[in-house]
Amino acid sequence: DKKLILVSLIFIPLGIVLGAMGAHYLEKVGVTPERIKSFEVGVRYLIYTGIAFMALAGVVHKFDFNVRVTYRAVLWGTVLFSGSIFALTLLPSLGIENIKFLGPITPLGGLFMILGWLILLIKFLRTYTR
């Protein structure tokens, strides 16, 4: 429970700060509107995960199973997904251009997020629909 809450309390304000940066700063430093839109997607998923983890922390005590695999998959999926988007958006403005290898990391992170939530769904269905 505490890990879910801790990550929530990191992801949500971080998402707000990065969202404000995206709205007020990125255009001024020459980031293209297309990249800013991508950046906003990364921010949204960071905040979505924070909210989802906070909600999960509120109900996890009702489960007769462990949510560790879901937590880890969604946590690292979000870090890979949002983090790669942030890097792809920000690094070129810092003069770091050779970052194409980060492109495939974004969908891999998304896949980890999806798998994490599907694992939770499967565990829930196996436990409570017998």
Secondary structure as UniProt FT lines:
FT   HELIX           2..24
FT   TURN            25..26
FT   HELIX           27..29
FT   HELIX           33..59
FT   HELIX           60..62
FT   HELIX           68..90
FT   HELIX           91..94
FT   HELIX           100..102
FT   TURN            103..104
FT   HELIX           105..128
//
